[in-house]
Amino acid sequence: MCALLLRSPALDEEVVIEVEFEQMEGDVDVLGLPPVPASCLPTGLDNRKIPTYRWFLYNGRRYMEATGIIVNTIVEVEPRVLAAIADGRCTHGVPAPPVYSIGPVIPSTPPVE
């Protein structure tokens, strides 16, 4: 999700403004991940007319201002995605802030039944 969030401002620029992601044919390129069918994008990123879409773009830009990004994963599970973020493939060649993988983070108490 972090790679997609960082990539969202660039995707917004790359896709013709009259076309919604939900109407796109083919796949969306989120570097470090296999091609993603446009119909599988998270709700909110598939429709430019709703506030959630603007939230994705805003936060995708704001992540670039951070001094670091913490993600709940381990490098061995997602090496390609973390490398794509680190070397700027998700952000138009601009290196993203350092990504700190701290996972897996799991609840310390069992769920209440």
Secondary structure, 3 states (H helix, E strand, C coil): CHHHHHHHHHHHHHCCCCCCHHHCCCEECCCCCCCEEHHHCCCCCCCCCCHHHHHHHHHHHHHCCCCCEEECCCCCCCHHHHHHHHCCCCCCCCCCCCEEECCCCCCCCCCCC
